[in-house]
Every structure is written in C-alpha cells, then in structure tokens.
Amino acid sequence: MSAQVLILGGSGRIGSSVAADLLTFTQAGIVIAGRNAALGKKVCDRLGARGRFLLLDLGDLAGLTHAIAQADLVIHCAGPFHYRDTQVLEICIDHGVNYLDVSDHPSFTRKVMSCSAAAEAAGITAIVNTGIFPGISNSMVRQDVEQLDEAETIHLSYGVAGSGGAGVTVMRTTFLGLQKPFQAWIDGAWKTVKPYSDRETIEFPAPYGRTGVYWFDMPETFTLSSTFPVKTVITKFGTIPDFYNHLTWSVARWWHPWLLKQTLVIEFLSRVSHFMTDVTDNFSGIGVAIRSEVTGTKDGKATQVCSTLTHPNTAIAAGCGTGSLAELLLSKQLHKPGVWVVEQALPTDLFNQTLQKRGIQIQQSIS
C-alpha cells in the first residue's frame, strides 16, 4: 500500500499547493482535511484517484486523533499559527507519525520545539517552518554559511508580489505581525525592534528589481542565531508594488496598538488587502524573491556570500518547500528523530537535489 499523507488545512492556497507537489513527486495517497467541503472537493478533483476529502475541524479532538492515526505523515497547513498550540504534534508523537508544518510565527515555533525530546523518544521526525520563507530561505542561508570558515552576519530579505497567490490567511499573518515590537539578534545581543521599521532598498533579480523591505518578526530571527554562531540576524520583508509597503508602514506607525489587537480590525484589514491585491495581481504578478546575504571570513579574508531565488508564484514555491521535505521523509532519505527547523534538519545536498527536480534555481555569488 502507498503511504498516506494527511494535510490539515489542505483546501487553502498553501495546502493545495503542497498537495499538488505530492501528486507530482510522490506516490502517496493524499487526504485533504478542512472545514470547507466545497473547496476541499475542488482540490481533490485535481488530485484524481489519489485524493480524498475529510471534513474536519481541529477542535474535534476525537476526529483529529483518528485521522492522524491513519496517516504516515501529517502536514499542518492550517494557519494563522499565531493562535495554534502543539496539539497536532502531540497526537503525531503519541501515534508515531512524522510531522511537517508551514508555520511562520516565532511563538508557535517555540511551542513545538519544546516537544523535541518527546518526538525523539517516539522516533518521529518533525520539521517546522517548511514553506518558502521560512523554509527554502533557511536552507539558502545554510548553504551560504557552509561557504565560509566563520559567519558573522545573516541578512535575509523577502519580496512578495501582490497576494503571492495565497489566500486571506497570509494577509492576516502580515497584519498580526504588526501588533507589537519583537526581539532581534543584533551585535551579539537581543534588542527590541519595531515591526515594519528601518526601510532598506534591496536589489532583487529581475523582474522584481529594487524593492523596499522592513523589519518583520520571523522565526528565522532566533532559529538561525541558535543554529549558527553569528553576531547578527536581520529578517526583512516587503511587498510589490511598493505602495503596499507605504500602506502597511502607515498602519504599523500610526494606528493605535490596541486597534491592531482587535480581531475584527485584523479581519477588516486582511479582507480589504486581499480585495486590493485581486486587482493589482493582474499587473504585479504573484511571485516571490528571496535574497540571503551572509558575511564572515574565508581563508582569513572578509567574504560575502549572496544567494538569490525568484519564483513566479509564492504559494507554489511554498508547496515545493514543504513537498520536497515530505518526499524525503516518505522515501526515508531523511530521518532525524526530534523537532527541528529546516536549517537543522535538511542537508544541503538533499536540498539542492529536490529543488533541481522542481526546476527551482538558486544563484550564488561569493566576493
């Protein structure tokens, strides 16, 4: 029998992109679990005989436990992860099922990392933050760090065109990230940074070009600094076209913090933004650009390693990031009991192997 993969939140844009990647690069049966039967069945129609929809609410503990117990791999795509707990991972540990997620919020990452000893004892491999950023971006940094004798500074910049091909959940994630200042690793110490501050202009590869990016609270801020002995980790994000950056900056700068903590306000901003990008996607596209810059020393000389990646569809790129790890787990090419972030779990040779199969190229320069 073929392996069975359960995708929680599989009817969303990211979850369905992961499912499409699994359809192409594995032989697994795919269970799409979610609360929207109409959307779920549309995804399953594209998967053909290998796809099945399961109506499931994460609050249904008995149903969730039964679904996980039937799976060989669970992929958690039901964001936003600001509000999620470790329940899904704990059930996977209890039933000996490997686990991946597309989480992108530091609080959730810290929660699941606390389950590492239990996962290791159960013999399961759990990898968090596996999409495009975080995800592929983390492996780009690892590849850059490996070119140096000693790395000192990591600077990650992300640019997303319009909606990125993702749903309203991603919009919610953006505005939730503006709620409060966060801690960043700068010059060997944790310092408080305001979200969407300190604009920089980054030169991304064509077709994106010069784009403004701003501080944004990402798990990479602390996972990269704990994985690699560097003095500074910078994580900045921006949107294309640039006027969206100015709108987001104005919300972060001028709106009262109390407003940004109100669920209805976040939902209003997310819905309005999604409506606007539905229009502008027609000329901005929905792609993503990533730039990793690592500075340090090589052979006693100051050296900079820079890697870039572009993809015309952000959601599909995220599906490739998560799908490639699913492929490696299902084929047993990757087995590392415990809970890990991508840069700790995925060797560079396997990273490049899976990306090449998917036609994704990373450009790297050393100076």
C-alpha positions in Angstrom: 0.0 0.0 0.0 1.2 3.5 -0.7 1.9 5.9 2.1 -0.9 8.2 3.3 -0.4 11.9 3.9 -2.9 14.0 5.9 -2.8 17.7 5.0 -4.6 19.8 7.6 -5.9 23.0 6.0 -5.3 21.3 2.7 -8.1 23.2 0.9 -6.3 26.5 1.3 -3.9 28.0 -1.2 -0.7 26.8 0.5 -2.2 23.4 1.5 -3.4 22.7 -2.0 0.0 23.7 -3.4 1.6 21.2 -1.1 -0.9 18.6 -2.3 0.0 19.3 -5.9 3.7 18.8 -5.2 3.0 15.5 -3.5 0.9 14.4 -6.5 3.9 15.1 -8.8 6.8 13.9 -6.8 5.5 11.0 -4.6 3.1 8.1 -4.9 1.3 8.9 -1.7 -2.4 8.9 -1.1 -3.4 12.4 0.0 -6.2 13.2 2.5 -7.3 16.9 2.3 -8.7 17.8 5.7 -10.6 21.0 6.3 -13.8 22.7 7.2 -14.9 23.8 3.7 -16.2 20.8 1.8 -16.7 22.7 -1.4 -13.1 23.9 -1.6 -11.8 20.6 -0.4 -13.6 18.6 -3.1 -12.3 21.0 -5.7 -8.7 20.3 -4.6 -9.4 16.5 -4.6 -10.8 16.7 -8.1 -7.4 18.0 -9.2 -5.7 15.1 -7.4 -7.8 12.4 -9.0 -8.0 9.0 -7.6 -5.1 9.7 -5.1 -7.1 12.5 -3.3 -9.8 12.2 -0.7 -11.5 15.0 1.3 -12.1 14.7 5.0 -14.4 17.2 6.7 -12.6 18.0 9.9 -12.3 20.8 12.5 -9.1 21.0 14.5 -11.3 21.4 17.6 -12.7 17.9 17.1 -10.1 16.0 19.2 -11.6 12.6 18.5 -11.8 13.1 14.8 -8.4 14.7 14.6 -6.8 11.8 16.5 -8.5 9.2 14.3 -7.3 11.0 11.2 -3.7 11.3 12.3 -3.6 7.7 13.5 -4.4 6.6 9.9 -1.6 8.6 8.3 2.1 8.1 7.7 2.8 11.8 7.5 0.9 14.8 8.8 1.4 18.2 7.2 -0.1 21.1 9.2 -1.1 24.0 6.9 -4.0 25.4 9.0 -2.8 28.9 9.9 -2.5 31.5 11.1 -0.2 29.9 13.5 -0.3 32.8 16.0 -3.2 31.0 17.7 -2.2 27.4 17.3 -0.9 25.1 20.0 1.1 21.8 19.9 -1.9 19.5 19.9 -1.4 18.2 16.4 2.2 17.5 17.0 1.5 15.8 20.3 -1.0 13.4 18.7 1.6 12.7 16.0 4.1 11.8 18.7 1.6 9.6 20.5 0.9 7.6 17.3 4.4 7.6 15.9 3.5 9.7 12.8 6.1 12.1 11.2 5.1 15.8 11.1 5.7 18.9 8.9 4.2 22.3 9.1 4.2 25.6 7.2 4.2 27.7 10.4 5.7 31.2 10.2 5.3 32.7 13.6 8.0 32.6 16.3 5.6 31.9 19.2 4.4 28.7 17.5 7.9 27.7 16.6 9.0 27.9 20.2 6.0 25.9 21.4 6.6 23.0 19.0 10.4 23.0 19.6 9.6 22.3 23.3 8.3 18.9 22.2 11.7 17.8 20.7 12.6 15.3 23.5 9.2 13.6 23.3 9.4 13.4 19.5 12.9 11.9 19.7 11.8 9.3 22.2 8.9 8.4 19.9 11.3 8.1 16.9 9.4 10.6 14.8 10.9 13.3 12.6 9.1 16.7 13.0 10.2 19.7 10.9 8.7 23.1 11.4 8.7 26.3 9.2 8.9 24.3 5.9 7.4 26.6 3.3 9.2 29.2 1.2 10.1 31.8 3.9 10.7 30.4 6.4 11.7 27.2 4.7 13.6 27.3 1.5 15.1 30.6 2.7 16.6 28.8 5.7 18.3 26.3 3.5 19.7 29.1 1.4 21.3 30.5 4.5 22.8 27.2 5.5 24.3 26.8 2.0 25.8 30.3 2.3 27.2 29.7 5.8 28.9 26.5 4.6 31.0 28.5 2.1 32.7 30.4 5.0 35.1 29.4 7.7 33.3 31.7 10.1 29.9 33.5 9.6 29.2 36.8 11.4 26.1 38.4 9.9 23.0 36.9 8.2 20.7 39.3 6.3 17.5 37.8 4.8 15.3 39.9 2.5 11.9 38.8 1.2 9.8 40.5 -1.5 6.3 39.2 -2.4 4.3 40.5 -5.4 0.7 41.3 -4.6 -1.1 38.4 -2.9 1.6 35.9 -3.6 -1.1 33.6 -4.9 -2.0 32.9 -1.3 -5.3 33.4 0.5 -6.6 35.8 3.0 -4.8 33.8 5.8 -1.5 35.2 4.6 -2.9 38.7 4.8 -3.9 38.0 8.4 -0.4 36.9 9.2 1.0 40.1 7.9 -1.2 42.4 10.0 -0.8 40.2 13.1 2.9 40.7 12.7 2.4 44.4 13.3 0.9 44.0 16.7 4.0 44.5 18.9 7.7 45.1 18.9 9.9 42.0 18.9 13.4 40.8 19.8 16.1 40.6 17.1 19.7 39.3 17.5 21.9 42.3 16.7 25.6 42.6 17.5 25.6 39.6 19.9 22.6 40.8 21.9 18.8 40.7 21.9 17.4 44.1 21.0 13.9 45.4 20.6 12.8 46.2 17.1 9.6 47.8 15.8 7.8 45.9 13.1 7.8 47.4 9.6 10.6 49.8 10.5 14.1 50.7 9.2 13.3 50.5 5.5 16.1 49.3 3.1 16.0 49.2 -0.6 17.1 45.8 -1.9 18.1 44.9 -5.5 16.3 41.6 -6.2 16.8 39.7 -9.5 14.5 40.6 -12.5 11.6 41.0 -12.8 11.4 42.5 -9.2 14.3 44.9 -9.1 14.7 47.5 -6.4 12.2 46.9 -3.6 11.7 48.3 -0.1 11.9 45.9 2.8 11.3 46.3 6.5 11.9 44.6 9.8 9.4 41.8 10.3 9.1 39.2 13.1 10.0 35.8 11.7 11.1 32.6 13.3 14.4 32.8 11.4 15.4 35.7 13.8 16.0 33.2 16.6 16.4 29.8 14.8 19.3 30.9 12.6 21.0 32.6 15.5 20.7 29.4 17.6 21.8 27.2 14.7 24.8 29.2 13.6 27.2 31.2 15.9 26.6 34.6 14.2 26.5 38.0 15.8 23.5 39.4 13.8 20.4 38.1 12.1 18.3 40.5 10.1 14.9 39.5 8.6 13.1 42.0 6.4 10.0 41.8 4.3 8.4 43.9 1.6 5.6 43.9 -0.9 5.5 44.6 -4.6 4.2 47.1 -5.8 5.8 49.5 -3.3 2.7 51.5 -2.4 1.5 48.5 -0.4 4.7 48.9 1.8 3.7 52.5 2.5 0.2 51.5 3.4 1.4 48.8 5.8 4.1 51.1 7.3 1.4 53.7 8.0 -0.7 51.1 9.8 2.3 50.0 11.9 3.3 53.6 12.5 0.1 55.5 13.1 -2.6 53.0 14.2 -3.0 52.6 17.9 -1.6 49.2 19.2 -5.0 48.5 20.8 -6.7 48.5 17.4 -4.2 46.0 15.9 -5.0 43.6 18.7 -8.7 43.5 17.8 -9.8 40.5 15.8 -12.4 42.5 13.8 -9.8 45.1 12.8 -7.3 42.5 11.7 -10.1 40.8 9.7 -11.1 44.1 8.1 -7.5 44.9 7.1 -7.0 41.4 5.7 -10.2 41.4 3.6 -9.6 44.9 2.2 -5.9 44.0 1.3 -7.0 40.8 -0.3 -9.6 42.6 -2.4 -7.0 45.1 -3.5 -4.4 42.5 -4.5 -7.1 40.7 -6.5 -6.9 43.7 -8.8 -3.2 44.5 -8.7 -2.1 40.9 -9.1 -3.0 41.3 -12.8 0.0 43.6 -13.3 2.3 42.9 -10.3 2.2 39.1 -10.6 2.1 36.9 -7.5 5.8 35.8 -7.3 8.4 35.9 -4.6 12.1 37.0 -4.4 14.5 36.0 -1.7 18.0 37.3 -1.0 20.3 35.7 1.5 23.5 37.6 2.4 26.0 36.1 4.8 29.2 37.9 5.7 32.2 36.4 7.5 35.7 35.2 6.8 37.2 32.6 4.4 40.9 31.8 4.4 41.5 34.8 6.7 39.8 37.3 4.4 36.5 39.2 4.8 34.0 37.4 2.5 30.4 37.9 1.5 28.2 35.1 0.1 25.0 36.1 -1.6 22.2 33.8 -2.8 19.0 34.8 -4.6 15.9 33.0 -5.7 12.8 34.0 -7.6 9.6 32.1 -8.4 6.5 33.4 -10.3 4.0 32.0 -7.7 4.7 32.3 -4.0 2.1 29.7 -3.0 3.5 27.1 -5.4 7.0 27.9 -4.2 5.9 27.2 -0.6 4.3 24.0 -1.8 7.7 23.0 -3.3 9.5 23.7 0.0 7.2 21.6 2.1 6.6 19.0 -0.6 10.3 18.4 -1.0 10.7 17.6 2.7 7.6 15.3 2.5 9.2 13.5 -0.4 12.4 12.9 1.5 10.6 11.7 4.6 8.3 9.3 2.6 11.3 7.9 0.7 13.2 7.6 4.0 16.1 9.6 2.6 15.6 11.9 5.7 15.2 10.5 9.2 16.1 12.7 12.1 14.0 12.0 15.3 13.1 15.1 17.2 11.7 18.5 16.3 13.8 20.6 14.0 13.8 23.8 12.0 14.7 23.3 8.3 18.3 24.6 8.5 19.0 22.0 11.2 17.3 19.0 9.5 18.0 19.3 5.8 21.5 18.7 4.4 22.5 21.0 1.5 23.0 18.1 -1.0 19.4 16.9 -0.5 18.1 20.5 -0.6 19.7 21.1 -4.0 18.6 17.7 -5.3 14.9 18.3 -4.5 14.9 21.9 -5.8 16.5 20.9 -9.1 13.8 18.3 -9.6 11.3 21.1 -9.2 13.0 23.4 -11.6 13.9 26.0 -8.9 17.3 27.5 -9.3 19.4 29.5 -6.7 22.0 31.9 -7.9 25.0 32.2 -5.6 27.9 34.6 -5.7 31.0 34.9 -3.4 33.0 38.1 -3.1 
